[in-house]
Amino acid sequence: MRKPIHDLWGCGHGPVRHAAPQTRLVAAAAVFAACMTSTGATLAGSLCAASAGVVWLLACGPPWKVLRMFLVLGLALFLPYFLLLPLLPDAPSANAGSWRDALVVPWTILLRGLCGMLVCAATVTSLTASDLREALLRLPVPGIVSAILLQIVHQTATLFYETRRVAAAMAVRGASSGGIAAWRVLFSLPRVWLPRVIVRAERVGAAMELRGYCDASLEPFRATALGLADLGTLGLAAVLLGAAVAVRVLGVP
């Protein structure tokens, strides 16, 4: 992944950016629930999950490079489930009906996993790190949970660059040339990378304590008023979730 991790936040240009941060987060949770509620056992359920994912992608407007990256990642993670079909205890025979029944489980895993991954990726591109902070503070989320999540987001990019620097140092020392030197560098990686991560975690903890994370609650930076964009975003998410629930409960084929 060549695009820096911190650049993924807020790189989308969809109409959902006009809504308040907390509205975007709540709507994303509703769309994600719609994708998880839909089932791949029926055509209506599959179309409902796919439609919810596509609609949310259009609303968030993530860049094509980011979308393609997560799409390839999702296919690489979930497509191998189809290779397990011949290894099942009740492997399908030559009958087309038995194959169709056996494909339901891996198809549902692929459908829900891929849609959920794309919905989360689109949500990340519609929120900056500051927007995420505002959304968590304005929603009924415990303060300690908000602080931990924000620190995870903040430190992920730092750890990513730390890992790249360690990998570059390993390449200079022969890790990319193969042979005994590469194996020695590989086995010494935990002794180099893990202590650096632990030291950085201790420094972050000391900085948080110095800034009063343990004594005072976090407060929003700016005031956000809900408008028509928020009503439209929440209404769209509610329609998608309601449609997924209705298809699941009514058993629409």
Disulfide bonds with the S-S distance in Angstrom:
none
